[in-house]
Amino acid sequence: MSLGNWLEIFKVTGSAAGLLSAGFFIYDRLVRIKPQAFLSNREYPGQLGVTIRNVSNESIILDEIGVSPNIIGVAKGDTVEAIVTAVMRRGERQ
């Protein structure tokens, strides 16, 4: 084989490795290490809970929980006042 053929094989191999690395990088940043959130039933009928699972090795901090579109309310605590405030503000822009 001539030097030109070896050079083409080297370029094709390098290009394939670069594409595989780029694909893994995109998958890693967009999908793999994202916290997952689930809605689950709680103790009383109609009561929902938010369960958040951290799948990364890093700590996460929940600064704010928002709902979009604003068709359900999120109570800021478990007191009657917090629940009533969440129900009354449901549907309003915050």
GIDA-V233123 format. One record per pair of residues at least 12 apart in sequence whose ideal C-beta (glycine too) atoms are under 7 Angstrom apart, sorted by sequence separation. I is the first residue (numbers start at 0). GAP is how many residues later the second one is. D is the distance in whole Angstrom. If there is no record, write none. Layout:
<<I GAP D> <I GAP D>>
//
This chain:
<<73 12 6> <36 13 6> <37 13 5> <72 13 3> <72 14 5> <36 15 5> <49 15 7> <72 16 6> <34 17 6> <35 17 5> <72 17 4> <34 18 7> <71 18 6> <34 19 5> <35 19 6> <70 19 7> <34 20 7> <69 20 7> <70 20 7> <69 21 6> <32 22 6> <69 22 7> <32 23 4> <69 23 7> <69 24 7> <34 25 6>>
//
